[in-house]
Amino acid sequence: MSNTVKKARQGEKILLKSKASHDLRRLQSLLAKSRPRQEVAALSHSKACSGGARRSMNPPKDTNRPHRSESDLSSENSELEKFSITYREQRCFSSHPLCKLFSDILTSLVNNRLCSDWIDHAPPESVLRVLICLRLLIRDPHHQKILHELQGINLLARYMESVTAMYMSCGEKAFASQKLVTLTYMFQKLSAAENQRVWVIKSGAHRTLVKLLSTTDSSVLLGALLALTTLAESPECKKEIGELPIVESLLVILQEYDLLSKRMSAELLRLLSPVQHVRDQVRELEGVPVLLSLLHGQHLKLLWSVAWVLVQLCEDPDTRAEIRSWGGVQQLLRLLNSDRRFVSDHSSIETLSSANAAGRIQREHMTEQLGPQEEMDNTAALQSACCTALTEMSLDDTSAHHIVQENGIYIITKLILPHNSGPKINSLQCYAFRTLRFLFSVERNRHLFKRLFPTDLFELFIDVGHYVRDLTAYEGLQTKVSLYTEVELDSLNDSIEVVDQNRPPLRVINGYSILDHLGTGAFGSVFKVLKQSGQNLLALKEVNLHNPAFGKDKKSRDSNVEKIISELTIIKEQMTHPNIVKYYKTFLEGDKLYIVMELIEGVPLAEHFNSLKEKQQQLTEDRIWNIFIQMCLALRYLHKEKRIVHRDLTPNNIMLGEKDKVTITDFGLAKQKQENSKLTSVVGTILYSCPEVVKNEPYGEKADIWALGCILYQMATLQPPFYSSNMLSLASKIVEAVYEPVEEGAFSERVTEMIRWCLSPDAEQRPDIVAVSSRISDLMMRLMDVLYTSHNALERRAERDRKRAQKYFHEKHKSWTDYSHSNPSREGLLVKTESQAPCSSTGCSLNHNEQKKKSSACVTPDCVLNREVQEPFTSSHFELYLVRTYIMW
């Protein structure tokens, strides 16, 4: 019995093979006939007019109608349709027993249909059937090579260009749309093999695909996006595509289309972003706010692609500044610190574009929840992208400072803790360490890290070096943390919590919440504070009144403290200068004097000197003069306008901020003197004290000039001019002005002459601040030119940003008003949706003209995810189209 069944089955197989062979031979024989142009045109015209002719009262008799040819065409169409149904699941034709017939059919399709006048004049449904069969056949890599050898790729590109021109000019007709979908997916399949992408580029198909990005048909758009995304995976191809006007179309899609189209556009833009022309176009077309508005969404793949686009854009310093000005730092940090529930599909983020993407689109559900491990891995990939964007942002000192101000150190450092295991989690730790190391490379941020890591980890952290991008350099840090015991991890976590700017205050002093300890000086400590009734961060200096400098007994201490408070009150009321710290308030509490002042973000000049010595670097002469001039401007204001002598001008009391902005601080020892009078009290730091102070003689404003000369010397040599472990020897050197000369040839003679002049031991020979300034008047004028130019540039930029923000506001308001008037019944529902999913005002625009945009949406993905209140595009539409045109992978 079994033998009988086996024989029957073998017989069936032979019969089926025989039938398949017969069908294929019949199709091949029909395709082998090359039809003249006139015959094809007559057939097309006959088919178009046949319906009307039959309805005519007296139909004219057409004795020349090609009955036999029309019958052949009908048979050909029938065989092509049968072929597309029979072999829709076939993928490898070259290993099929009838492989020779398949190759012959492919050759005939190219030579007798694609390569002749037939394709330009045949009925559109016949052309579509030919294209569908071609598409099925070129699934086989061997057939793709045959197509290339027959010049079929060039022919397909030429035909797609002509269909696109008709499609764009004459309206989106059904058959044109179906043909374009078939063609775009054919080019996507041809581009799947890396060595074949150059064939597609040489055919010029990429230019037509870019034109199709302006279509409103979602199926055509997705086909074009898939083909371009696959092409753009090769460096040489992405350059060719990037030189075309593609960015504007992608930005429109990112603002106005459905979520799937946005995902594909963001991924394509990510692949193209390494091209300089693309980055320039994004900035010129105001794409930064559009991209940042997408970061409010919930779809992991969209967010991941956008984050990597921002990484590429950060290569340009001006674009980094623009991203910062539009709130990019806050949004990236929010993604790292957010409890937001993300949504995605089950395909890998890194493989959004692949050879079987068309089939995958049918099965994807854009709001499908991921499994726990998948969600963890994909979220880690997104956070790694955000860390990379912040790493690139930190190359700009202002952006790096902005990251710190937004609690970025705490948020990023939390990522280095090993919460879970897995390759993506380990990689995320390396990304986080790299971002932290870049932030540490900025001078003003270093004090935050000194108490953040334990000694062993901090040593490894330092050894990585400044601005090292190679991620493998941070693997040692990740391994070190992963080997920590539970006790060590708890200790590290406690240290991390200390840098949290949102933690409860350490203590409260007279209504000021102590947030952080900034440093300790000779007369007390300085804290970062927040007034409980305000929002601005301030500095609070705490001075211990038991310091011998205030007197040896209580009476003298009280007297001196009273004078200091009186003088500080005068200073607070009088001083307003960009290079001088602003004082707000003084008060006593217990045996401590507290001075509330402006919080200066930066590092003391002394700390900068130490850092330069560690890196074996020197200040350039241009930087030296820039800092020196700002100090001169501040001292002229103090000496000549306010008659104030600082009396403690040292590198520790000079803060260096962004772009070497100088601020003189610590006026706790400053004293206002009467005109032509002398001061006699001995205060200040002896290393920078002038000879008259050391000799206990009366002194005036020229004491600050001596300190200015000492600081100028230290900027040139990174060492103070007078130093000795023996106090008597130090005093002697100061009185006699004995110091090591600046290395010859290191700086111009102008520097050494200014040092010598300011360090004149005779106060009468020492210049005042006006004389010092007169010696460098040309340098000051040059600096003024730079400042004036910079000021004008900032004004122009501020005006441009104001107009741009105003434009976005008006566009959104107008779109919302128009929509509300045209859809009054749904206004309440949309308002409710907006209140549940807040979106950024930047880049938002609504377009609900359904005839113009079939799948428009709010630019903010939060609104896109609530598609039930807008015109939806679902995967079912695409499935229906695939079934109808027999193009299933």
C-alpha angles and dihedrals in degrees: 000000000000091000090052092052091046092051091047091053092047088051091052091051092051090048092049091047090049091049092046090049091050092049092048093047090049091051091046092051091051092049092046089068110095108211121212117242094246092053093050092047091050091050092051092048092045092053093047093050101037096091094053093044092056091054094051117110093228107020112200115241111244104203092177098057108130099238095171094048092048090051090051091050091051090049090048092052091049092050093046091051091048089050093052092051096043097048102032090114095042114108107164112051098162092068093046117111088240094047093130091058091049091052091049091050091051091050092049092048090054100040101036102030112020096034098045138066087264095088093054095051107027121106110277094240090055091050090049091053090051091050092048092052090048089051092053093048096050092059083089110081090217090056090050088060091048089051090052093048090052090052087244094140091059090047092051091049091050092049093047089053092053093046090049092051090052091042093053097043103037101038132265102300120189100243092043090053092049092047091050092050090052092047095047093052090047089057090046089055092047089051094053091087110069095218091054098054091084088061090059093046092049090051090058092234091133090066091056092045090055090052090053091061088081092062122113093211107102095206094053091044094053091048092052092046092050093049094047092045091053091047093048092061088083116074095223092048095048089054091054092048093043093058090062124085093263104126097074092055092048092051091051090052091048090054105039114019136082123285096259092053090048090052093052093044093050090050092049091048089050091055092047097044095090087068109094093216091056092051091048091050093050090055096042092049091049093247097150096080090044091055094044092051088060091061088077090070131097105223109109098208094049091048092047093053093046092049091054091048088056089051090058093044090054090071087084114071093213092052090049088056091048092050089051093048091052091054098260095144093055093047094049092048090048089057089052093047100034129118087203115144108234127208130207145141127260100261119102117266093227093053100051090133115050140141095267095043093117093060092043093057090065092058100041121107109197095211097041112136118239125228116259095260093043092049091048093050095045092046089050089052090052092048090049089055091049091050090052091051090050089047090057091044090055091065084081111070093216092051091046089053089047090054090053092047090053090057090258096147091060095042094049096041090056087065093063092066111099100239093157139001132243138101094272092049091049090048090050090056090055091049090051093048090051093052091049092049091052090050090049089055088068107089099224094055099055098090088064093061099047092080096030104077131041115250098261093049093043091054091054089045092054094045092060089074134219122314097352108166098184104109093207089068088071098049091092090059091049091049091048093054093044089058094052118119120238090259092052092048091051090051091049091048090052090052090050092051089056091066093051105118090200096057120113114278119270090231140329124244118190093328096319118116112219107225104167143359108240101183150305127252138180093282103034148305134303123218136189107236141178121212107235092225095047144044105228120104114234139181120244119197116203114203121193107224092204089073109122090231089075094054142291097257138035095258095054091042092053091048094050094044091051090052092048092051090048092049092046089052090054091047091048092053096044112035122089115152133132092234097047126075116248117239120209111173146352127203141162125235118174110316093335131095115212125201119192113206145157114292108240113204109214142063131285113259088240091060090049089053090053092049092051090051091051090052091041091236134135136216112255117238091247090056091046092054092044091056093040093052092052090051089050091052091052094047093048088054092048098043103037105029103030101021090226124149113204095205094188105059105157137143087260090061096048114083119205113207137171114333089005093297106176123216122178111215141174105061090169089116098036117120133197112224134195118252113281091003128125132227121227109181115110110231139134135058113316095216088069098030118121123238093257091057092047089050090048092241127143112276140184141190091315087076086074090049089057090051089047089055091049091052092047089053091049092050088056098043105019087231129094112251094234121043136148136148087225112077094208092050090049092050090050093052091050095048092049094038092232114166140144110270120244112265108274114252094013092104138008121279087250091071095050092045092052090050092050092048095048091046095055105142091214109076090208091059093044114095125239121235094268091055091048091051092048090059091059100034093124091054091048092051091050090051090049090054090053092047092048092050091047091048092053092048091051091049091051091048092048090051091048092049091047092053092045093051090046090051093052091047094051093045093051093044092049093047091048092048092048092049093047091053093047095043107032093156093059098041093095093050093051092047088054091050092050091050090053095046109035115201135197117262089223113099097354117141131155124214116180100164096127094194091056099040119024095189107028124155143168112286089237113084091214086068092043091058089060091062094152090082094052138048102289131212110200133183089249090071090056093046091053090053092048092052092047094053098037094236103137118144 
